[in-house]
Amino acid sequence: MNIGADSFPKEFNMVGSPVVLVLSDVLSSFPVGSTFRQVEITVTGVVEGEGETQSYVYLVDASSDRLNVDIASALRSMLFNIGYGSTWLDRDVINYPSVTFRVDYRTKYMVDGEIYYGESQLYNAGCRAVPGRISEMDRLRINGHVADYYNLLRFTTKPSDGIEIVPVGENVVTHSVGKLSGVVGQTYKVDVAGVHSLADGRKVYGVVDDGTLFSLRFLNSMGVLDTATAICKEALSYSVQTEGYNLTTAPSNRLPSGMEALKSGGRGKLALSSGFVNRQWADWWAEEVMRTTKCWIKYGYQYSTNGNKYDDLPLWLPCILTPKDEDIVVYDRSSQGLCYVEFEAEIGIEGSLLRTVIH
């Protein structure tokens, strides 16, 4: 008797969320008298654009007649080496990495000291997985509609109400998703001041930058690049660590030659703010932007070898975002003030943000 499958991975999956295979009739699939009963599950996938096949094997003890197995870790491993870099930030079209995979499973058991395998069973419906996750709260909200949840996704958790402020000349990103195409990002340039309607139904408002706006690109919880505009609080600092050492010299009646210091750091820190926003947008800044693991900030431009500035080649500097307070207050009914989120952006490379050797 073969193992039954009550639930397979969906046609479209996100590797940060559970990708569950549910097997039934497990115990009755083994011969009577067999021992060391296990189910061997093989996940085989190909990362789009790479062509190399990868396989990962799960060995699950057949402890009950129904087994729930999460195979997301295998899919995450296949996508592990896909890196997001600054070269992604201003592409007109972004084709995000995805993996197409299949699942094979079979019994494994011992009889009279020898290992035997049951007939391999294959499930292959062109399953696709992409980086990113859906929060536990949203998984709870769409319970019962999981099979088609990709139709519900905008691949951004930005609120639909309110209008996002974007500096004139800056790009914003919208995303589309399909069973065959995966996730595709499309940039839209805010070229004039005023309201702009985006393909995903959102609206942004282009404003002329007076030098206080900073554009951020970050990897959101759904595994794609997202955009945000922060307001500078006119505060710049540098992190410098100092460690002093006494210099040792030969014995002498003269004074010792002194000390030396080892210095590290030299990375700039910008104090930034979301600006005054409503509760939904403050919640987005706190729960989405502040939790990103990869972020870049637009600061300055590249130069040629003869000192000419390339106005069309901005510098995107890697940075780490840290909220001003560990507990971020989204709103407080006892306070009449407007909502905002304050944070710090520490630049990931050392060097002055205000001076340069280029002239």
Number of C-alpha atoms within 10 A of each C-alpha: 12 16 23 14 16 13 12 17 24 20 18 22 28 22 26 20 18 16 20 17 18 15 19 18 17 22 18 13 18 23 14 9 9 16 15 11 23 21 23 20 22 20 19 19 25 20 21 16 9 9 9 10 13 15 16 16 15 16 15 16 13 20 12 11 13 17 20 13 16 15 21 19 15 21 30 18 14 21 21 10 8 13 8 15 12 14 8 15 20 20 14 13 15 19 16 19 20 25 25 22 23 18 22 15 21 19 24 22 20 17 14 8 9 8 13 12 14 18 12 14 16 13 14 14 14 14 20 27 28 24 23 19 19 20 13 9 8 10 15 11 11 13 10 10 12 16 14 13 15 20 13 11 15 15 25 19 16 19 15 13 11 15 17 19 18 28 23 17 16 18 19 21 25 23 21 17 17 12 15 12 12 20 21 18 21 17 18 19 17 20 14 15 15 14 16 18 12 14 12 15 9 16 17 19 18 22 19 13 12 7 9 11 21 18 19 22 25 25 20 23 23 23 22 24 25 24 22 18 20 21 17 19 16 9 10 16 13 17 12 11 11 9 9 10 10 11 10 10 10 6 8 7 6 6 8 13 10 10 10 11 11 9 11 12 13 17 18 21 20 20 21 25 21 19 19 14 18 15 16 17 24 23 21 16 24 21 15 18 24 21 16 16 13 17 27 24 22 15 14 16 13 16 16 9 9 8 11 11 15 13 10 8 12 15 16 22 18 20 23 17 22 17 20 14 10 7 8 18 14 20 18 11 6 6 8 8 10 14 20 21 25 22 21 21 20 23 22 16 13 14 14 11 16 8 7 8 5 11 8
